[in-house]
Amino acid sequence: MCVQGTRHHLLNFISKLETAHSQKRIRLYRSLLKIIVHKVVPDRSARCEPRVTKRRPKAYPRLTKLRQELCKQLQTA
């Protein structure tokens, strides 16, 4: 189920959950979970999400030497 549908069901149940006693609250909670679990997510065949990572360019070069060596170079420069 999509997040929006889950939120919708939760909002419908929240007032009942707040006013219910402990045993009834447990039953309501379990029925809410059953409703959420049994909803089917629709097929989104037009969607395509490639599994790649994107490195963003940084303003500084990458650390390729030991940090101590670079610190020494900066102090002598």
C-alpha positions as CSV (number, residue, x, y, z in Angstrom):
1,M,0.0,0.0,0.0
2,C,1.2,3.5,-0.7
3,V,2.1,5.8,2.2
4,Q,-0.9,8.1,1.5
5,G,-3.4,5.2,1.8
6,T,-1.8,4.0,5.1
7,R,-2.0,7.6,6.4
8,H,-5.6,7.8,5.4
9,H,-6.5,4.6,7.3
10,L,-4.5,5.6,10.3
11,L,-6.3,9.0,10.5
12,N,-9.7,7.2,10.4
13,F,-8.6,4.9,13.3
14,I,-6.8,7.4,15.5
15,S,-9.9,8.8,17.3
16,K,-11.2,5.3,18.0
17,L,-7.8,4.2,19.2
18,E,-7.5,7.2,21.6
19,T,-10.9,6.6,23.3
20,A,-10.7,2.8,23.4
21,H,-9.8,0.8,26.5
22,S,-6.7,-1.4,26.4
23,Q,-8.3,-4.6,25.1
24,K,-10.4,-2.8,22.5
25,R,-7.4,-0.7,21.5
26,I,-5.4,-3.9,20.8
27,R,-8.2,-5.3,18.7
28,L,-8.6,-2.0,16.8
29,Y,-4.8,-1.8,16.2
30,R,-4.7,-5.4,14.9
31,S,-7.6,-4.7,12.5
32,L,-5.8,-1.6,11.3
33,L,-2.7,-3.6,10.6
34,K,-4.8,-6.2,8.7
35,I,-6.4,-3.5,6.6
36,I,-3.0,-2.0,5.7
37,V,-1.4,-5.4,4.9
38,H,-4.1,-6.6,2.6
39,K,-4.1,-3.5,0.4
40,V,-2.3,-4.2,-2.9
41,V,0.2,-1.8,-4.4
42,P,-0.9,-1.1,-8.0
43,D,1.5,-2.0,-10.8
44,R,3.4,1.1,-11.9
45,S,4.7,-0.2,-15.2
46,A,5.6,3.2,-16.6
47,R,8.1,3.9,-13.8
48,C,11.8,3.2,-14.3
49,E,14.2,3.9,-11.5
50,P,17.8,3.0,-12.4
51,R,20.0,1.7,-9.6
52,V,23.0,4.0,-9.9
53,T,24.8,6.3,-7.6
54,K,25.5,9.9,-8.5
55,R,28.7,11.6,-7.2
56,R,28.3,15.3,-6.8
57,P,31.3,17.4,-7.7
58,K,33.0,18.9,-4.7
59,A,34.9,22.1,-4.4
60,Y,38.0,20.3,-3.0
61,P,40.2,17.5,-4.4
62,R,39.9,14.0,-2.9
63,L,42.2,13.0,-0.1
64,T,44.8,10.7,-1.8
65,K,47.7,11.1,0.6
66,L,48.0,10.6,4.3
67,R,46.5,13.4,6.3
68,Q,49.8,14.0,8.2
69,E,51.7,14.4,4.9
70,L,49.3,16.9,3.6
71,C,49.4,18.9,6.9
72,K,53.1,19.0,6.6
73,Q,53.0,20.2,3.0
74,L,50.5,23.0,4.0
75,Q,52.8,24.1,6.9
76,T,55.9,24.4,4.7
77,A,54.1,26.1,1.8
